[in-house]
Amino acid sequence: MGADELVDESYGEAPGRGRLAGRRILVVGGGQADHGLEDPPIGNGRAMSILFAREGAAVAVADIDAASAEVTAQCVRAQGAEGTA
């Protein structure tokens, strides 16, 4: 399989399949550091939170930066899942 043949899952763009429906997940370090960049890449904690939400889990986001954790929780809610910072 070549790079031009990667599936949507490889890009984090596939629709959820409900594999985590009914689960509750705590992501520690789920905020996002911007490092002074105008458009920073998504961090692992935020990416995992979004993917867990897409699969139907309720996600609690913990981070040393409470405002950043809240932004991640908003991203979770945008996926239609319960998100709490």
Secondary structure, DSSP 8 states (H G I E B T S, - for coil): --GGG--HHHHT-S----TTTT-EEEEET-S---TT-SS----HHHHHHHHHHHTT-EEEEE-SSHHHHHHHHHHHHHTTS-EE-
